Amino acid sequence: MNKFLFLLLFSLSVFSQKPKGVVLEPIRDTLWPDDNVKRTIKVANIIEKDTFSNQDLIIIDSLLVDEKFNSSLIDSLEFVLNDIDITGNTSTVLTTDLLKLRLSLLNEKTPFNLAYNTTLEKVINSYLSSRKKYFPQLFARAKYYFPMFEQYLDEYDIPLEMKFLAIVESALLPQIKSRAGATGLWQFMYGTGKQFDLKVSSYVDERQDPVKSTIAACKYLSQLYRIFGDWDLALAAYNSGPGNVSKAIKRSGGNKNYWNIRPYLPRETASYVPAFYATMYIFEYAEEHNIYSELPQFFNFETDTIRVKRTIGFDHITEILKVEEDVISFLNPVYKLDIVPFIKDHNYAIRLPKDKIIEFLEKEKEIYALAEADEASREKPLPKYFEMDNSIRYKVKNGDFLGKIAQKFGVRVSDIKRWNSLKTSHLKIGQRLTVFSGKLSVNRTSSTIKKVSTSIAKGDYEVYTVQKGDSLWTISKKFKNVSIEEIKKWNNIWSAKSLKTGTKLKIYKS
């Protein structure tokens, strides 16, 4: 085991020097079948070798990419090729002359500066040679999100090509989070999101709302363009902040051309804009490179929203309307707990396939009755609703440590560190910490949720191990006369978010 961990750590170091392109959800290479036994055997065979062949390194890289994109924490900069990654890259997919011609044609119809240079050429070639297989899925997601982006980009008079920024930021994954805490399609930090009216609560993160976050991104980009008067510089400032761009302009002697100030920008920003250009190129010339979109799960026009009249869970909708919970999650990434809260003056809504909207209205009372019955029988109460702008400044006292402070305010240590940009757990007496706590506000849900003691089912039961892709609804259908609510009650589950692969569930026999 220790040897395997060493191999992974070593390969992480090795492959941090390999080209990284825009990527999608993990696509399991044929080298890595889902069968964990075969995977373990293959890795074990590699470990026993004295040296690694190129094929061995490809296998290790495939595993690392797969594992990274199974993680809920993915830094947006992992989609961007840094200068060090493309140094010495000799992969050539298209000739220099052809690329110059195509970039020239693109440059004529865009406000961005798409002039040819060797750095951009290497990025484009690297994307096409090493990450080409990810684009069909990315194109499919773009078919869902791009029409929405274009609507608001046009409304705010922003170049429609700016839609490609969301690919570089998040690979069009609305629930993606960076290690620094940036969240959503447009990767807003909490403070910046708050500046543009994106609210975060215990149930809802509007940075993950495709519509609201897009509007916020448009407002921010418009503000940056007013400052610099140049879309390339606005793009760079979106990533690193306007202060860093201003300093780069100063250090370059006052130049306003992005490529002239690039050497003076932070490394990640210097790589960020070429990633944007490369993505634009690939989308424009996809057919010429034999890249075709997969069929999207939905087009945006195939969905619609409806406001809820009480707090309901995704599983309640699944139980009554027979809509897969994965579908509801995809259409409603804004809800952190797979629960739509009913809060006065907030008007939260659920997005569903259009062919289910009328059925929802017809069975609305049935869905609410199921939710009410679930509340009444729940042994573990739902978490209280609180908004993250309820904050205090806490002064560290003698004897304080992060765990003690976290317990005092009912939050996690990781939250306190993220809110205060703490790299270590070391605190100083007198230090001021910003704390957002649910203990600072009252519960504002539509009804009081009481903790009710319920009798646990007794008798014979079967133990079911949750498999990848399982939902409460699909599990309930595997057993005769078993409902979602019974599975939740038997196993003290209050949210489908707690349903993880490998979890053991008790299924009582009727």
One Martini backbone bead per residue (centre of mass of N, CA, C, O) as a GRO file, in nm:
protein
  510
    1MET     BB    1   0.059   0.061  -0.022
    2ASN     BB    2   0.298   0.259   0.008
    3LYS     BB    3   0.397   0.217  -0.279
    4PHE     BB    4   0.141   0.324  -0.419
    5LEU     BB    5   0.146   0.608  -0.298
    6PHE     BB    6   0.418   0.683  -0.413
    7LEU     BB    7   0.339   0.656  -0.707
    8LEU     BB    8   0.124   0.878  -0.708
    9LEU     BB    9   0.306   1.111  -0.612
   10PHE     BB   10   0.512   1.088  -0.835
   11SER     BB   11   0.312   1.121  -1.077
   12LEU     BB   12   0.213   1.399  -1.005
   13SER     BB   13   0.485   1.532  -1.055
   14VAL     BB   14   0.524   1.441  -1.345
   15PHE     BB   15   0.226   1.537  -1.460
   16SER     BB   16   0.261   1.846  -1.408
   17GLN     BB   17   0.438   1.850  -1.691
   18LYS     BB   18   0.192   1.792  -1.846
   19PRO     BB   19  -0.045   1.835  -2.053
   20LYS     BB   20  -0.330   2.049  -2.005
   21GLY     BB   21  -0.670   2.053  -2.066
   22VAL     BB   22  -0.969   2.070  -2.155
   23VAL     BB   23  -1.229   1.928  -1.955
   24LEU     BB   24  -1.423   1.672  -1.826
   25GLU     BB   25  -1.562   1.434  -1.742
   26PRO     BB   26  -1.478   1.133  -1.679
   27ILE     BB   27  -1.308   0.918  -1.908
   28ARG     BB   28  -1.277   0.597  -1.928
   29ASP     BB   29  -1.039   0.414  -2.004
   30THR     BB   30  -0.970   0.103  -2.129
   31LEU     BB   31  -0.743   0.067  -1.912
   32TRP     BB   32  -1.001   0.146  -1.701
   33PRO     BB   33  -1.195  -0.043  -1.571
   34ASP     BB   34  -1.446  -0.081  -1.332
   35ASP     BB   35  -1.287  -0.311  -1.238
   36ASN     BB   36  -1.100  -0.314  -0.951
   37VAL     BB   37  -0.934  -0.569  -0.983
   38LYS     BB   38  -0.800  -0.507  -1.254
   39ARG     BB   39  -0.672  -0.245  -1.162
   40THR     BB   40  -0.496  -0.358  -0.932
   41ILE     BB   41  -0.332  -0.552  -1.107
   42LYS     BB   42  -0.210  -0.344  -1.301
   43VAL     BB   43  -0.067  -0.175  -1.085
   44ALA     BB   44   0.101  -0.403  -0.963
   45ASN     BB   45   0.264  -0.461  -1.222
   46ILE     BB   46   0.400  -0.184  -1.236
   47ILE     BB   47   0.538  -0.177  -0.954
   48GLU     BB   48   0.736  -0.429  -1.013
   49LYS     BB   49   0.894  -0.252  -1.179
   50ASP     BB   50   1.197  -0.085  -1.241
   51THR     BB   51   1.057   0.047  -1.492
   52PHE     BB   52   0.897   0.290  -1.694
   53SER     BB   53   0.693   0.300  -1.941
   54ASN     BB   54   0.499   0.473  -2.147
   55GLN     BB   55   0.248   0.298  -2.090
   56ASP     BB   56   0.256   0.321  -1.784
   57LEU     BB   57   0.225   0.633  -1.777
   58ILE     BB   58  -0.050   0.638  -1.915
   59ILE     BB   59  -0.198   0.479  -1.700
   60ILE     BB   60  -0.141   0.666  -1.463
   61ASP     BB   61  -0.266   0.919  -1.589
   62SER     BB   62  -0.549   0.804  -1.621
   63LEU     BB   63  -0.599   0.766  -1.319
   64LEU     BB   64  -0.557   1.059  -1.225
   65VAL     BB   65  -0.777   1.188  -1.395
   66ASP     BB   66  -1.008   1.016  -1.290
   67GLU     BB   67  -0.981   1.090  -0.988
   68LYS     BB   68  -1.000   1.397  -1.010
   69PHE     BB   69  -1.298   1.385  -1.161
   70ASN     BB   70  -1.430   1.251  -0.892
   71SER     BB   71  -1.390   1.505  -0.760
   72SER     BB   72  -1.528   1.797  -0.595
   73LEU     BB   73  -1.223   1.915  -0.621
   74ILE     BB   74  -1.156   2.157  -0.874
   75ASP     BB   75  -0.927   2.332  -1.035
   76SER     BB   76  -0.943   2.550  -1.293
   77LEU     BB   77  -0.627   2.543  -1.360
   78GLU     BB   78  -0.626   2.245  -1.470
   79PHE     BB   79  -0.730   2.352  -1.767
   80VAL     BB   80  -0.445   2.489  -1.781
   81LEU     BB   81  -0.166   2.581  -1.962
   82ASN     BB   82   0.145   2.605  -1.877
   83ASP     BB   83   0.448   2.685  -1.980
   84ILE     BB   84   0.586   2.426  -1.862
   85ASP     BB   85   0.392   2.225  -2.021
   86ILE     BB   86   0.494   2.331  -2.331
   87THR     BB   87   0.777   2.265  -2.302
   88GLY     BB   88   0.875   2.074  -2.575
   89ASN     BB   89   0.631   2.056  -2.745
   90THR     BB   90   0.585   1.848  -3.059
   91SER     BB   91   0.298   1.842  -3.119
   92THR     BB   92   0.139   1.809  -3.450
   93VAL     BB   93  -0.176   1.878  -3.613
   94LEU     BB   94  -0.102   2.159  -3.743
   95THR     BB   95   0.001   2.390  -3.935
   96THR     BB   96   0.120   2.702  -3.922
   97ASP     BB   97  -0.018   2.820  -4.175
   98LEU     BB   98  -0.306   2.728  -4.107
   99LEU     BB   99  -0.331   2.866  -3.834
  100LYS     BB  100  -0.286   3.154  -3.931
  101LEU     BB  101  -0.534   3.164  -4.112
  102ARG     BB  102  -0.753   3.098  -3.898
  103LEU     BB  103  -0.685   3.327  -3.699
  104SER     BB  104  -0.734   3.555  -3.899
  105LEU     BB  105  -1.036   3.494  -3.945
  106LEU     BB  106  -1.116   3.521  -3.648
  107ASN     BB  107  -1.003   3.813  -3.595
  108GLU     BB  108  -1.211   3.962  -3.788
  109LYS     BB  109  -1.478   3.860  -3.582
  110THR     BB  110  -1.322   3.971  -3.322
  111PRO     BB  111  -1.225   4.159  -3.026
  112PHE     BB  112  -0.999   3.974  -3.012
  113ASN     BB  113  -0.647   3.883  -2.992
  114LEU     BB  114  -0.564   3.640  -3.256
  115ALA     BB  115  -0.271   3.627  -3.279
  116TYR     BB  116   0.002   3.479  -3.373
  117ASN     BB  117   0.180   3.232  -3.166
  118THR     BB  118   0.370   2.987  -3.024
  119THR     BB  119   0.208   2.945  -2.767
  120LEU     BB  120  -0.069   2.900  -2.895
  121GLU     BB  121   0.012   2.665  -3.075
  122LYS     BB  122   0.085   2.467  -2.843
  123VAL     BB  123  -0.189   2.461  -2.708
  124ILE     BB  124  -0.360   2.359  -2.943
  125ASN     BB  125  -0.196   2.099  -3.000
  126SER     BB  126  -0.232   1.980  -2.717
  127TYR     BB  127  -0.537   1.958  -2.713
  128LEU     BB  128  -0.561   1.779  -2.978
  129SER     BB  129  -0.366   1.542  -2.873
  130SER     BB  130  -0.462   1.500  -2.541
  131ARG     BB  131  -0.801   1.616  -2.529
  132LYS     BB  132  -1.006   1.532  -2.755
  133LYS     BB  133  -1.204   1.320  -2.607
  134TYR     BB  134  -1.360   1.552  -2.429
  135PHE     BB  135  -1.531   1.734  -2.631
  136PRO     BB  136  -1.806   1.595  -2.687
  137GLN     BB  137  -1.915   1.649  -2.398
  138LEU     BB  138  -1.871   1.952  -2.396
  139PHE     BB  139  -2.060   2.014  -2.633
  140ALA     BB  140  -2.316   1.907  -2.498
  141ARG     BB  141  -2.319   2.115  -2.266
  142ALA     BB  142  -2.318   2.364  -2.451
  143LYS     BB  143  -2.608   2.319  -2.569
  144TYR     BB  144  -2.734   2.403  -2.291
  145TYR     BB  145  -2.571   2.679  -2.202
  146PHE     BB  146  -2.514   2.884  -2.440
  147PRO     BB  147  -2.795   3.013  -2.490
  148MET     BB  148  -2.799   3.143  -2.210
  149PHE     BB  149  -2.544   3.312  -2.228
  150GLU     BB  150  -2.616   3.476  -2.487
  151GLN     BB  151  -2.854   3.631  -2.375
  152TYR     BB  152  -2.679   3.797  -2.159
  153LEU     BB  153  -2.447   3.900  -2.331
  154ASP     BB  154  -2.632   4.067  -2.513
  155GLU     BB  155  -2.767   4.243  -2.291
  156TYR     BB  156  -2.454   4.348  -2.201
  157ASP     BB  157  -2.266   4.385  -2.448
  158ILE     BB  158  -2.112   4.107  -2.497
  159PRO     BB  159  -1.921   3.898  -2.629
  160LEU     BB  160  -2.013   3.578  -2.720
  161GLU     BB  161  -1.725   3.445  -2.676
  162MET     BB  162  -1.738   3.450  -2.354
  163LYS     BB  163  -1.852   3.161  -2.313
  164PHE     BB  164  -1.563   3.020  -2.302
  165LEU     BB  165  -1.489   3.093  -2.011
  166ALA     BB  166  -1.655   2.864  -1.867
  167ILE     BB  167  -1.467   2.639  -1.961
  168VAL     BB  168  -1.204   2.730  -1.823
  169GLU     BB  169  -1.329   2.746  -1.536
  170SER     BB  170  -1.546   2.454  -1.540
  171ALA     BB  171  -1.642   2.272  -1.781
  172LEU     BB  172  -1.953   2.302  -1.725
  173LEU     BB  173  -1.959   2.278  -1.391
  174PRO     BB  174  -2.168   2.405  -1.146
  175GLN     BB  175  -2.030   2.234  -0.879
  176ILE     BB  176  -1.762   2.345  -0.890
  177LYS     BB  177  -1.449   2.348  -0.695
  178SER     BB  178  -1.202   2.514  -0.559
  179ARG     BB  179  -0.948   2.531  -0.332
  180ALA     BB  180  -1.026   2.845  -0.275
  181GLY     BB  181  -1.370   2.848  -0.327
  182ALA     BB  182  -1.449   2.852  -0.603
  183THR     BB  183  -1.776   2.871  -0.778
  184GLY     BB  184  -1.893   2.742  -1.060
  185LEU     BB  185  -1.908   2.830  -1.387
  186TRP     BB  186  -1.756   3.128  -1.294
  187GLN     BB  187  -1.589   3.126  -1.035
  188PHE     BB  188  -1.686   3.234  -0.743
  189MET     BB  189  -1.625   3.400  -0.487
  190TYR     BB  190  -1.783   3.498  -0.218
  191GLY     BB  191  -1.727   3.806  -0.228
  192THR     BB  192  -1.788   3.851  -0.531
  193GLY     BB  193  -2.072   3.732  -0.528
  194LYS     BB  194  -2.188   3.934  -0.326
  195GLN     BB  195  -2.135   4.189  -0.501
  196PHE     BB  196  -2.343   4.027  -0.725
  197ASP     BB  197  -2.589   3.890  -0.562
  198LEU     BB  198  -2.477   3.610  -0.445
  199LYS     BB  199  -2.627   3.375  -0.256
  200VAL     BB  200  -2.557   3.208   0.065
  201SER     BB  201  -2.662   2.902   0.210
  202SER     BB  202  -2.744   2.603   0.357
  203TYR     BB  203  -2.911   2.534   0.068
  204VAL     BB  204  -2.786   2.776  -0.110
  205ASP     BB  205  -2.592   2.838  -0.427
  206GLU     BB  206  -2.581   3.094  -0.661
  207ARG     BB  207  -2.312   3.015  -0.803
  208GLN     BB  208  -2.479   2.744  -0.915
  209ASP     BB  209  -2.653   2.930  -1.082
  210PRO     BB  210  -2.668   2.972  -1.412
  211VAL     BB  211  -2.819   3.245  -1.432
  212LYS     BB  212  -2.711   3.423  -1.194
  213SER     BB  213  -2.407   3.383  -1.261
  214THR     BB  214  -2.417   3.505  -1.546
  215ILE     BB  215  -2.508   3.785  -1.467
  216ALA     BB  216  -2.266   3.840  -1.282
  217ALA     BB  217  -2.048   3.807  -1.502
  218CYS     BB  218  -2.150   4.037  -1.680
  219LYS     BB  219  -2.110   4.263  -1.473
  220TYR     BB  220  -1.807   4.220  -1.430
  221LEU     BB  221  -1.710   4.246  -1.726
  222SER     BB  222  -1.822   4.530  -1.769
  223GLN     BB  223  -1.649   4.662  -1.550
  224LEU     BB  224  -1.370   4.583  -1.673
  225TYR     BB  225  -1.410   4.727  -1.945
  226ARG     BB  226  -1.438   5.013  -1.828
  227ILE     BB  227  -1.144   5.017  -1.720
  228PHE     BB  228  -0.973   4.905  -1.999
  229GLY     BB  229  -1.106   4.888  -2.297
  230ASP     BB  230  -1.048   4.557  -2.303
  231TRP     BB  231  -1.110   4.220  -2.343
  232ASP     BB  232  -0.841   4.088  -2.272
  233LEU     BB  233  -0.804   4.239  -1.999
  234ALA     BB  234  -1.071   4.151  -1.875
  235LEU     BB  235  -0.999   3.853  -1.876
  236ALA     BB  236  -0.748   3.873  -1.694
  237ALA     BB  237  -0.899   4.017  -1.454
  238TYR     BB  238  -1.095   3.785  -1.387
  239ASN     BB  239  -0.862   3.605  -1.275
  240SER     BB  240  -0.652   3.827  -1.106
  241GLY     BB  241  -0.738   4.107  -1.120
  242PRO     BB  242  -0.702   4.446  -1.176
  243GLY     BB  243  -0.436   4.496  -1.021
  244ASN     BB  244  -0.246   4.303  -1.183
  245VAL     BB  245  -0.290   4.438  -1.456
  246SER     BB  246  -0.191   4.721  -1.381
  247LYS     BB  247   0.096   4.630  -1.304
  248ALA     BB  248   0.170   4.508  -1.581
  249ILE     BB  249   0.144   4.770  -1.739
  250LYS     BB  250   0.357   4.926  -1.583
  251ARG     BB  251   0.600   4.719  -1.627
  252SER     BB  252   0.570   4.749  -1.957
  253GLY     BB  253   0.528   5.073  -2.010
  254GLY     BB  254   0.197   5.086  -2.086
  255ASN     BB  255   0.085   4.850  -2.208
  256LYS     BB  256  -0.229   4.698  -2.366
  257ASN     BB  257  -0.121   4.445  -2.474
  258TYR     BB  258  -0.138   4.134  -2.371
  259TRP     BB  259   0.135   4.013  -2.490
  260ASN     BB  260   0.311   4.245  -2.352
  261ILE     BB  261   0.208   4.180  -2.039
  262ARG     BB  262   0.237   3.874  -1.981
  263PRO     BB  263   0.523   3.858  -1.826
  264TYR     BB  264   0.373   4.033  -1.569
  265LEU     BB  265   0.195   3.809  -1.498
  266PRO     BB  266   0.061   3.575  -1.353
  267ARG     BB  267   0.099   3.258  -1.443
  268GLU     BB  268  -0.204   3.174  -1.466
  269THR     BB  269  -0.285   3.419  -1.648
  270ALA     BB  270  -0.084   3.368  -1.881
  271SER     BB  271  -0.252   3.087  -1.944
  272TYR     BB  272  -0.558   3.164  -1.963
  273VAL     BB  273  -0.596   3.311  -2.236
  274PRO     BB  274  -0.492   3.087  -2.428
  275ALA     BB  275  -0.716   2.889  -2.343
  276PHE     BB  276  -0.942   3.058  -2.461
  277TYR     BB  277  -0.843   3.064  -2.756
  278ALA     BB  278  -0.827   2.757  -2.799
  279THR     BB  279  -1.126   2.703  -2.750
  280MET     BB  280  -1.233   2.879  -2.977
  281TYR     BB  281  -1.095   2.731  -3.206
  282ILE     BB  282  -1.218   2.444  -3.163
  283PHE     BB  283  -1.515   2.528  -3.198
  284GLU     BB  284  -1.478   2.647  -3.489
  285TYR     BB  285  -1.284   2.371  -3.588
  286ALA     BB  286  -1.407   2.085  -3.529
  287GLU     BB  287  -1.464   1.943  -3.803
  288GLU     BB  288  -1.166   1.961  -3.908
  289HIS     BB  289  -1.104   1.759  -3.636
  290ASN     BB  290  -1.327   1.547  -3.583
  291ILE     BB  291  -1.542   1.702  -3.389
  292TYR     BB  292  -1.825   1.574  -3.206
  293SER     BB  293  -2.118   1.584  -3.063
  294GLU     BB  294  -2.296   1.489  -2.824
  295LEU     BB  295  -2.586   1.415  -2.684
  296PRO     BB  296  -2.780   1.589  -2.502
  297GLN     BB  297  -2.977   1.561  -2.232
  298PHE     BB  298  -3.047   1.873  -2.277
  299PHE     BB  299  -3.237   2.140  -2.356
  300ASN     BB  300  -3.333   2.433  -2.231
  301PHE     BB  301  -3.622   2.438  -2.383
  302GLU     BB  302  -3.706   2.156  -2.223
  303THR     BB  303  -3.746   2.353  -1.980
  304ASP     BB  304  -3.886   2.437  -1.648
  305THR     BB  305  -4.039   2.639  -1.396
  306ILE     BB  306  -4.143   2.603  -1.038
  307ARG     BB  307  -4.290   2.701  -0.762
  308VAL     BB  308  -4.281   2.652  -0.428
  309LYS     BB  309  -4.492   2.589  -0.114
  310ARG     BB  310  -4.266   2.399   0.002
  311THR     BB  311  -4.060   2.188   0.147
  312ILE     BB  312  -3.855   1.987  -0.075
  313GLY     BB  313  -3.741   1.697  -0.221
  314PHE     BB  314  -3.619   1.525  -0.477
  315ASP     BB  315  -3.742   1.251  -0.380
  316HIS     BB  316  -4.040   1.340  -0.391
  317ILE     BB  317  -4.048   1.379  -0.696
  318THR     BB  318  -3.953   1.099  -0.777
  319GLU     BB  319  -4.183   0.936  -0.641
  320ILE     BB  320  -4.424   1.074  -0.809
  321LEU     BB  321  -4.287   1.140  -1.116
  322LYS     BB  322  -4.041   0.958  -1.209
  323VAL     BB  323  -3.776   1.122  -1.174
  324GLU     BB  324  -3.468   1.131  -1.191
  325GLU     BB  325  -3.244   1.253  -0.963
  326ASP     BB  326  -3.018   1.327  -1.166
  327VAL     BB  327  -3.191   1.523  -1.329
  328ILE     BB  328  -3.258   1.722  -1.103
  329SER     BB  329  -2.964   1.790  -1.035
  330PHE     BB  330  -2.882   1.902  -1.313
  331LEU     BB  331  -3.120   2.131  -1.315
  332ASN     BB  332  -3.039   2.190  -0.975
  333PRO     BB  333  -2.739   2.303  -0.857
  334VAL     BB  334  -2.820   2.517  -0.626
  335TYR     BB  335  -2.887   2.267  -0.443
  336LYS     BB  336  -2.695   2.128  -0.189
  337LEU     BB  337  -2.929   1.902  -0.055
  338ASP     BB  338  -3.171   1.825  -0.237
  339ILE     BB  339  -3.335   2.093  -0.141
  340VAL     BB  340  -3.634   2.288  -0.146
  341PRO     BB  341  -3.688   2.579  -0.005
  342PHE     BB  342  -3.926   2.759   0.204
  343ILE     BB  343  -3.896   3.112   0.177
  344LYS     BB  344  -3.954   3.410   0.258
  345ASP     BB  345  -3.902   3.613  -0.028
  346HIS     BB  346  -3.755   3.388  -0.245
  347ASN     BB  347  -3.882   3.196  -0.464
  348TYR     BB  348  -3.832   2.900  -0.500
  349ALA     BB  349  -3.734   2.671  -0.762
  350ILE     BB  350  -3.808   2.415  -1.005
  351ARG     BB  351  -3.643   2.225  -1.247
  352LEU     BB  352  -3.801   2.075  -1.539
  353PRO     BB  353  -3.928   1.894  -1.751
  354LYS     BB  354  -4.187   1.993  -1.942
  355ASP     BB  355  -4.348   1.709  -1.925
  356LYS     BB  356  -4.369   1.763  -1.584
  357ILE     BB  357  -4.528   2.019  -1.506
  358ILE     BB  358  -4.826   1.931  -1.514
  359GLU     BB  359  -4.788   1.693  -1.322
  360PHE     BB  360  -4.704   1.860  -1.083
  361LEU     BB  361  -4.971   2.018  -1.058
  362GLU     BB  362  -5.152   1.762  -1.022
  363LYS     BB  363  -4.936   1.646  -0.772
  364GLU     BB  364  -4.867   1.859  -0.553
  365LYS     BB  365  -5.018   1.759  -0.297
  366GLU     BB  366  -4.874   1.485  -0.290
  367ILE     BB  367  -4.588   1.594  -0.252
  368TYR     BB  368  -4.646   1.757   0.013
  369ALA     BB  369  -4.748   1.517   0.178
  370LEU     BB  370  -4.486   1.358   0.169
  371ALA     BB  371  -4.310   1.577   0.304
  372GLU     BB  372  -4.476   1.593   0.567
  373ALA     BB  373  -4.445   1.295   0.651
  374ASP     BB  374  -4.137   1.304   0.664
  375GLU     BB  375  -4.113   1.516   0.887
  376ALA     BB  376  -4.284   1.366   1.110
  377SER     BB  377  -4.077   1.094   1.093
  378ARG     BB  378  -3.823   1.236   1.160
  379GLU     BB  379  -3.537   1.193   1.353
  380LYS     BB  380  -3.367   1.392   1.175
  381PRO     BB  381  -3.331   1.706   1.135
  382LEU     BB  382  -3.320   1.962   0.957
  383PRO     BB  383  -3.143   2.205   0.871
  384LYS     BB  384  -3.094   2.517   0.918
  385TYR     BB  385  -3.169   2.826   0.800
  386PHE     BB  386  -2.893   3.018   0.657
  387GLU     BB  387  -2.709   3.303   0.595
  388MET     BB  388  -2.380   3.405   0.512
  389ASP     BB  389  -2.427   3.721   0.601
  390ASN     BB  390  -2.413   3.606   0.893
  391SER     BB  391  -2.171   3.787   1.062
  392ILE     BB  392  -1.859   3.783   1.243
  393ARG     BB  393  -1.609   3.913   1.464
  394TYR     BB  394  -1.356   3.715   1.596
  395LYS     BB  395  -1.168   3.700   1.896
  396VAL     BB  396  -0.889   3.560   1.990
  397LYS     BB  397  -0.824   3.352   2.261
  398ASN     BB  398  -0.713   3.206   2.519
  399GLY     BB  399  -0.733   2.861   2.413
  400ASP     BB  400  -0.783   2.878   2.127
  401PHE     BB  401  -0.923   2.685   1.854
  402LEU     BB  402  -1.068   2.584   1.572
  403GLY     BB  403  -1.248   2.360   1.694
  404LYS     BB  404  -1.377   2.538   1.916
  405ILE     BB  405  -1.496   2.757   1.729
  406ALA     BB  406  -1.664   2.572   1.550
  407GLN     BB  407  -1.844   2.463   1.779
  408LYS     BB  408  -1.959   2.733   1.879
  409PHE     BB  409  -2.088   2.796   1.563
  410GLY     BB  410  -2.157   2.541   1.384
  411VAL     BB  411  -1.890   2.466   1.221
  412ARG     BB  412  -1.617   2.428   1.018
  413VAL     BB  413  -1.284   2.440   0.992
  414SER     BB  414  -1.268   2.473   0.682
  415ASP     BB  415  -1.442   2.727   0.675
  416ILE     BB  416  -1.267   2.919   0.842
  417LYS     BB  417  -1.021   2.897   0.656
  418ARG     BB  418  -1.162   2.999   0.397
  419TRP     BB  419  -1.277   3.276   0.501
  420ASN     BB  420  -0.952   3.352   0.604
  421SER     BB  421  -0.710   3.234   0.443
  422LEU     BB  422  -0.596   2.975   0.585
  423LYS     BB  423  -0.303   2.765   0.580
  424THR     BB  424  -0.334   2.724   0.887
  425SER     BB  425  -0.410   2.644   1.242
  426HIS     BB  426  -0.274   2.892   1.338
  427LEU     BB  427  -0.309   3.107   1.623
  428LYS     BB  428  -0.368   3.438   1.751
  429ILE     BB  429  -0.388   3.648   1.990
  430GLY     BB  430  -0.634   3.879   1.859
  431GLN     BB  431  -0.737   3.755   1.626
  432ARG     BB  432  -0.939   3.796   1.337
  433LEU     BB  433  -1.256   3.641   1.261
  434THR     BB  434  -1.463   3.520   1.014
  435VAL     BB  435  -1.812   3.426   1.085
  436PHE     BB  436  -2.047   3.191   0.958
  437SER     BB  437  -2.365   3.142   1.131
  438GLY     BB  438  -2.652   2.967   1.229
  439LYS     BB  439  -2.649   3.094   1.534
  440LEU     BB  440  -2.725   3.402   1.421
  441SER     BB  441  -3.007   3.275   1.337
  442VAL     BB  442  -3.315   3.205   1.250
  443ASN     BB  443  -3.559   2.997   1.168
  444ARG     BB  444  -3.716   3.030   0.820
  445THR     BB  445  -3.900   2.819   0.779
  446SER     BB  446  -4.231   2.739   0.717
  447SER     BB  447  -4.171   2.518   0.940
  448THR     BB  448  -4.152   2.340   1.219
  449ILE     BB  449  -3.896   2.110   1.299
  450LYS     BB  450  -3.935   1.819   1.460
  451LYS     BB  451  -3.816   1.597   1.692
  452VAL     BB  452  -3.889   1.260   1.629
  453SER     BB  453  -3.962   0.971   1.780
  454THR     BB  454  -3.888   0.659   1.634
  455SER     BB  455  -3.946   0.347   1.538
  456ILE     BB  456  -3.763   0.086   1.465
  457ALA     BB  457  -3.733  -0.148   1.262
  458LYS     BB  458  -3.820  -0.493   1.270
  459GLY     BB  459  -3.639  -0.772   1.176
  460ASP     BB  460  -3.583  -0.871   0.875
  461TYR     BB  461  -3.286  -0.805   0.672
  462GLU     BB  462  -3.119  -0.638   0.410
  463VAL     BB  463  -2.803  -0.576   0.268
  464TYR     BB  464  -2.720  -0.280   0.089
  465THR     BB  465  -2.493  -0.178  -0.163
  466VAL     BB  466  -2.390   0.101  -0.290
  467GLN     BB  467  -2.381   0.207  -0.615
  468LYS     BB  468  -2.290   0.337  -0.892
  469GLY     BB  469  -2.572   0.551  -0.969
  470ASP     BB  470  -2.735   0.554  -0.731
  471SER     BB  471  -3.064   0.588  -0.596
  472LEU     BB  472  -3.335   0.582  -0.407
  473TRP     BB  473  -3.519   0.504  -0.641
  474THR     BB  474  -3.358   0.264  -0.766
  475ILE     BB  475  -3.350   0.099  -0.504
  476SER     BB  476  -3.658   0.070  -0.452
  477LYS     BB  477  -3.698  -0.100  -0.730
  478LYS     BB  478  -3.536  -0.364  -0.619
  479PHE     BB  479  -3.788  -0.373  -0.422
  480LYS     BB  480  -4.061  -0.493  -0.274
  481ASN     BB  481  -4.251  -0.260  -0.128
  482VAL     BB  482  -4.040  -0.007  -0.148
  483SER     BB  483  -3.962   0.305  -0.024
  484ILE     BB  484  -3.794   0.590   0.016
  485GLU     BB  485  -3.891   0.655   0.306
  486GLU     BB  486  -3.806   0.385   0.431
  487ILE     BB  487  -3.506   0.400   0.375
  488LYS     BB  488  -3.460   0.661   0.535
  489LYS     BB  489  -3.568   0.561   0.810
  490TRP     BB  490  -3.391   0.300   0.847
  491ASN     BB  491  -3.105   0.498   0.783
  492ASN     BB  492  -3.105   0.799   0.859
  493ILE     BB  493  -3.199   0.975   0.600
  494TRP     BB  494  -3.214   1.331   0.477
  495SER     BB  495  -3.016   1.296   0.221
  496ALA     BB  496  -2.888   1.207  -0.088
  497LYS     BB  497  -2.593   1.309  -0.023
  498SER     BB  498  -2.543   1.052   0.182
  499LEU     BB  499  -2.521   0.878  -0.081
  500LYS     BB  500  -2.270   0.644  -0.103
  501THR     BB  501  -2.044   0.459  -0.224
  502GLY     BB  502  -2.072   0.166  -0.003
  503THR     BB  503  -2.318   0.194   0.141
  504LYS     BB  504  -2.509   0.060   0.406
  505LEU     BB  505  -2.834  -0.090   0.377
  506LYS     BB  506  -3.143  -0.131   0.523
  507ILE     BB  507  -3.380  -0.394   0.419
  508TYR     BB  508  -3.689  -0.463   0.498
  509LYS     BB  509  -3.913  -0.708   0.537
  510SER     BB  510  -4.263  -0.746   0.459
   0.00000   0.00000   0.00000
